[in-house]
Amino acid sequence: MNQTKLPSLSRKTRQYVWFCVLFIVAFVYAFAKLGSEMLEQELSLFDSAVIGWVQSGISPALTSFMLFITFLGSTSALLMVITVAAGLMWWQKKRWEALFLVIALGGGVLFNLVLKWSYHRERPSILRLVEEEGFSFPSGHSMASFILYGMIGILLYLFVVSRAAKVAIVVIVVALILLIGTSRIYLGVHYPSDVLAGYTAGGAWLAICLLGLRLVVEKRKGKMEK
């Protein structure tokens, strides 16, 4: 009888696999919880409170800043970023990383569309500073940004040696992802629960892609242990 492949992986990769599985389970559970509570209308007070707090400081200067931030999560910006990032990875002989980066974003976008059509949540009808089409749950900007910037950040973290650089990467990536989600609430095109759902769905898909990348790279490099 054939045995599972997991024990034949290197020790570090086995640990990596279990961490990824734990993250996938946690993110899927969180998303399912949000989806269930959204359908049962249990998130109204939470959404209203957060929207009121985020939009309480509306000003022309802050709106301009939020428009710029939300652009960083737009289709145009993400396409530019992934073209540059994947191109640099390919040039540096990190071809599997480049391929999985494209798979992560492309698959994440399709996954988001499926989820939006599954839940059919209309966008907020409160103060809206910009107009958006389509359904609201989960936030596409939040989900795609979490996937793309998260994956780039993780790969950079693994590539660099300097501790200071690692800390800077974590701070910048986390701040950017949080700001993009906040901008969607500020502009009135998403509920806070849409943003959280985008993060959790994006996190699950990102963990799946990182897991696949790790397994493929290890197998290709012939580092499997007997």
Helices and strands as residue ranges (DSSP letters): G 6-8, H 11-39, H 44-54, G 55-57, H 60-71, H 75-91, H 95-119, H 140-159, H 163-186, H 192-220
